[in-house]
């Protein structure tokens, strides 16, 4: 408590990386924003992939993050220019009739504006402690193209238009029985490192 982690040593505090779906009920979350802020729209569950991939395994896939035109405070300025990983990410939605959905989004972790060391450094800058086993999420990773949008809310323009998920089916929001499957891997020079599938299924709400 009270100490901070320097951005250029923060890598040493990260054991490894997983795919994370921190499920969001966007319709509830939109209602909560004013005046409460997100609460029940974000607090009901998370899904992670089965494999924890170490930074050493991802080292060959380092690359530069997006250009940040915002002036960065000194405590976030990294010596390492290649500060993110080119993790290729895909998302599919499978429906309750077990129909395999098409890939609805493809992006890469190189589209992050902030690196993981920067996130750790910023988290601790005010003296907030870290404990072994703590998990931090990057937030939604989206690219510049429509197909690179990282959430259904972005794909549907805030739930205003249908988005095709495959086999002629469309969604604006997820429905009971839908399974969201996130895939992630790195590949270069014949070497491939994968995270396994990050999959979760929407079940009917319990009766009140």
N, C-alpha and C positions, 0 to 999 in steps of 0.2 A: 504494500500500500504506500502510495506517495512517490514511488520511483517510476521512471519512464524507460522505454526501450528505444535506443537510437535506430534510425531507419536503416543504417548500413550494417547493423548487427541483428536486425529483426529476423532475417532468414534462419538464424540459429535457434529461434524460438518456435519455428513451425515444424511440426513432426511430419506432416504430409498433407495430401490434398484428396478430396472426394468430390463427387457431384452432389449438389444439394438442391432439393426442391422444397423451399419453405412456403408451403401452400398458402395462397391468399384468396379469401372470399372477397372479391373486389366489390361486389354489390354492397356487402356489409361495410367494407372498409370505406367506400365512398360516403356512406351515411355517417360514419364515425369521424371523418376528418374534421368536421366542424361541429362542435368545438372540442371533441375529445382527442382527436388523433387516432391512429390505428390501434386497435385493441383486439376485439373478438374476430376481426377480419384477418388477423395474422397469428393468433396464438394457439391454434387447434392441432397442429401437427407438422412434422417435417419428414422428408424421406431422403436418405443418403444412399450412395452406391456401395457395393460390398467391399471394394478394395480401397485401402488407403495407400496412395502412391506417394513415395517420398520425393523430396526435392532433388535428391541425387539422381533418381530415375528420370526426372523431367529435365535435367540440366542440358542435354543435347538439343532440347526444343525451345530454349530461351529465345526471345525476340523482343523488339521494342514495342512499348505500348502506344496507344494513340497519342498524337501530339496534344499536349495540354497548353492551351493559350492563356490559362489563368495563371497569374503570378503565384508561385509556390513558396510557402513559408520555408525558411532555412531548415527547420527540423524535418521537413519532408523531402528535401533535395537529396537524391540518391547518387552515389558514385557509379553504380552499375547502370549502364544505358539499356542493356537488354534485361528489363526488369519484370517481364511477364512471360508466360508460356503459350506457345501456339497449340492449345488444346482444341481440337476440332469437336464441335458440339452439334448434336442432332436431337430433334424432338419429334415424337410421333404420338398420336392419340389412337388408342384401340377402343372400340365401342363394346357394349355389353353383349352383343351377339358374337364376340370374339373375332370380328372382322379385322384383319390387319390394316391399320391405317397407313396412309402415306406419310413420308417425312414432311412435316409442315414447317419446319424451321431448321436452318443450318447457319451456324455462326462459329466464332472462334474466341477463345479467351484472350487473344491478342487485341481484341476490341475493348479491353478494359482501359479506363482512363486512369485509374489508380492501381498501383501494384499491391500485392499482399503485404510486403514489408511496410509500405506506406500506411496500410490499414492498421497494422499492428502498432506502428509508431504513433499514429494519430489516436488510436484507442487508449494508449497508455500515457499520452502527453499530459493529461490533466491529473495523473497519478492513479488512475483506475487500475486495479490489479488484474493479472492473468493467473489462471491456475492450469495445471496439466489436465488436458482433456477438454478445455474450452474450445468451442467451435465458432468460427467467424465466417460469415457469408459475404460474397463479393457484391451481391445485388444482381439484378437482371443484366445479362450480357446480350446486348443487341448491336448489330452492325448498321451500316448506312443504307442497305437495300431492304425492300419489303420482306424478302424471304429470310432476312437475318434478324427479324424482330424476335425478341426472346420471351415474350409473354403473350397469352391469348388476348389480353386487354389491348395490347398494341396492335395485334393482328386484326382485331375487329373494330379498330378506331374507337376504343372505349365502349365496346358493346353495341355500337350503332349499326354495324353491317355484318352480314353472314361471312363466315370464313370456311372454305371447303377443307375437310379433314381427310377425304378419301372416299372412294366408292359412292360419290354423289352426296355424301352426308355433309351437313354444315353445322357450325356451332357459333354462338356468340358468347356463351358461358358453358362450362362443363356441366354434364348431366350425370345422374346416377348411373353407375356401371361403366363410365368412361375411365380408361387407364391412361395415365400420362407416363411415357417412357422417355427418359433422357439417356442418350449415349454420349460417351466422351472418349477420345483417344488421341494420341500423338503418333505421328508416323514420319520417318525421315531416313533416307539411305537404307531402306529395307528393314529398319527397326521400328517396331510398333509397341506402344505401351497403352494399355486400356484400363478403364476404371470399372468395367462391368455396368450392367443396366441399373439405372435409378428409376424404379417403377413404383407407382402407387395408384390405387383404384378408389374412385368416389363411391361410397356406400350410402344408402338412404339414411336420412337423419332419424334419430330415435324420436318416437312420439313423446310429446311433452305431457 
